[in-house]
Amino acid sequence: MKKQSQVQLIPIERILVSKVNTRELDEETLVDLTASIKARGLKQPILLRPNGPYFLTVVFGRHRFEACKRAGLKEVGAFVEEMDDDEEMVLKVTENAHRNAFVNPVIEGEIFDRLLKRYSTVNALAEAVGKKTGYIQDRITAYYQLEPSVKKMIGNGITATNAIHLAKIPDHWKQIETAKQIKAVREHLAVKESTGGGGMGADPGYGVPVRIGVYHKCGEQPSCGEVHRIKKTDMVVEDE
């Protein structure tokens, strides 16, 4: 990987969005960035890689790039590095880990699955990206085992932790029903909080505040096909 240390001004029309994106664009972030760039310009250069003789592809800074376009800039300040597809994927995974940014586990799983062709073993890949082998295996499992409808819920009622557990439910119908229940409970609690009904810890009769998980404390999956009224005290406390 060859790096050019000086910031270059690259015309917007020469810049392409990468096909490898570990994060979804966030509209609220884009609005704030666009306003900031209009007022003060782009303060932090983006990172690009050459893509043929004329174009360059965004490696880091997709939100900044999109905000620059919205702000009407004709050029963007950028560092340019030579790298291949695998090196780009490794960089994106490690950078998001350093920033503690939310990354869709299914997208990560797809990236890890592709990188295994280069690194051969999960242990070698784990060392390259600075992750535990279990972390990588869980995300590859999510990539292959989650139902398409469940994948669409990630970030919208289903957390990354939820998704990892859901992928381990072998019955796909039960997996979908469990995901719907978790999403419904989370949305119900969000409505109560926004309308002044109290947050997770303020609901009468629900006990201590917990994060919504997949499994009951008894170990049973709340997905037998019957309609359950799932109380928060029935749910496993999980770190997000």
N, C-alpha and C positions, 0 to 999 in steps of 0.2 A: 504494500500500500504506500503510494508516494503522495506526500502532502506538499502543497504550496502554501507557505506561511503567510503570504501577503493577502490582504483583502482585495478582491477585485469587484468592479462594478459590472454586473452581468445584465444585459437587456432582458426584460420580462419574457419576450417572445421566444427566447432561447431555452427557457427553463420548463422542464416537464415534471409532473408529479410521479413519484415512484409507484410501481405496482406492489411494492412491499410496504404496507402501512400497518403498524402495530396498534395505532390509536385512531379513533374516529374523530372527525373534526367537531369541535364544540362551538356552537353558535355564539354563546355568551362570551367566550374567550375571543372569538373573532371580532365581535362588535367592539370590545374593549381595546383590542390590539389595533384595530383600524383607526379608532379615535386617537389613540396614542401616537401612531405613525403619522397621521395627518397633522398632529400638533407639533411633534418633535422629530419626526423622521425615524428610520430604522436604526436602533442603537446597537443591536446584537446581530452580527452577520449570520447568515444561514450556511449550511454545509451542502455542497453539491459534488457530484461525480460526473465525469465526462460520459456522454451517451452518443457515440458516433463522432464525426468530425465537427458538428455544429451545435448540437443540443447538449444540455446538462440536466441531470436528474436530482431532485431534492432528496438528500439523505436525512438531515435534521433541519427543522424549522418550517415544517409544512404550514403551521398556523401563521407564522410570520410572513411566509410567501403569499398565502391567500389574502392576508390582511393588506399586504403591499399592493396587490392587484386591486382590491376594493378601494384603497386610498388613492389610486390613480398614478402610482409610481411607474416610471418607464424603465428604471434600472433598480437592481437589488444588490446590496453589499454581500459578498459571499466568499468563503474559503472553498477551494476546489481540491479534491483528493482523488487520485486514481485508486479504484478498488473494484473487485468483482462482486457478483451478486451475493455470494456467501459472506464475504467480508462486510457488506452492507447490512445483512441480516444480523450478524453477530454484534455489530456496532449498535444497531437499534435496540436489541434486547438488553445489552449491558447498559446503555445510556438510560433507558427507561427504568431499569432497576436502581441505578444511582439516583435518579430523580424521584423514586418512589411513585411513579405515575401509574394510573390505572391502565392496565392492558387487558384486552379481551383474551381470556385463556384459550379460546378456540383459535384465534389468530396466532397466538404464541405457539400453540400445538402444531399448527400447520408449518410454521417456520422451523420449529425443532425437527419435525418429521423430514423436511427438506434438507436440513443441515446434517442429519444422520448419514446421508449419502456421502458426505465429505468426511465426517469424523468417525464413521464406522460404528462406534460404541457410544452408549449413553454416558459412560464415565468420561470419555474423551471430550464429548460435547459439553458436559457439565463443567469440566475444567476450563474450557474455552470461553463459556459465557458467564462463569462465576455463579452457577446455580447448583443446588443439590440434585442428585439423580431423581429423587422422588418428585421434585418440582417438575422436572422435564417429563417424566413418565405420566404424571397426572394430566398434564396439558395435552400430551399426545392422545391420551385416552379420551379427553374431552373433545378433541378434534374429530376422532373417529366414532365415538359412542353417543354423543348427544344428538337428540332428534333435531331436525331443522327448526321446528317451531320453538324449541327450548333455546336454541342458539340465538334466536331473534329477541329473546327476553333478557339476555345478558346486558346489564347496564340499565335495564328498564324493569326493575322489580326483582331481578335475579343477580346476585353478586358473583364475583369470581369464585369465592369459597362455595357458595351454593352450587355453582355449575360443576365444580370438581366433584362434589358429592353426588350430584344428580347423574353424572356420567357413569357412576358405579352401580346404578340401578339397572339390572339386566333387562327387565321387562319395560319395553319402550312406552307402552301405554301408561304404566304406573309412573314412569319418569315424567311424562307430560303432565299427568294429573297432579303429581307432587309439585312440579314447577308452578302450575297454575295456583295451587293453594298458597305456596310461599309468596307469590306475587300479590295475590289477593289480600293476604294478611298485612303485607308491607304497605300496600296502597291504603288499606283501611286505617292503619295507624298514622299514616301521613295525613290523611284527611282529618282525623281527630285532632292531631297536633295543630294543623293549619287553622282549624275552626275554634281553637281555644279549649278543646276537650282534654288537653294534656298530652304529654309525650308517652313514650313507652313505659316510663316508670310511674306515670301519674294515673293510669287506668285503675279504677277500684277493682279489687279482687284478683289482680293479675300478678301481684307479688313484685319481686325485684326486676329491674329492667334487664333484658337480654337481647342479644342480636338474633335475628331469625335464622334458624338452621334447617336442615333437611330431616333430621331424625328426632323422634321422641326420646326422652331420657331413658325410657325402658328399652330402647334399641329398635323398636318397631318403626317401620317407615309409614308415615301417614298417607298411604296411597293404596289402601285395600279396595278402593272403588266406591266406598260409601262416603257420604258427605259428613265431614267432621267439623265441629266448632273447635278450632285449635287455639288453645290459650297460650299466652307467651310463656307461662311457667312450664308448659309441656315441651318447649323447644330447647335444643342444645345451645349453650353459649358458645359462640364461635368468634374467633378473630377474623376481621375482614382483611 
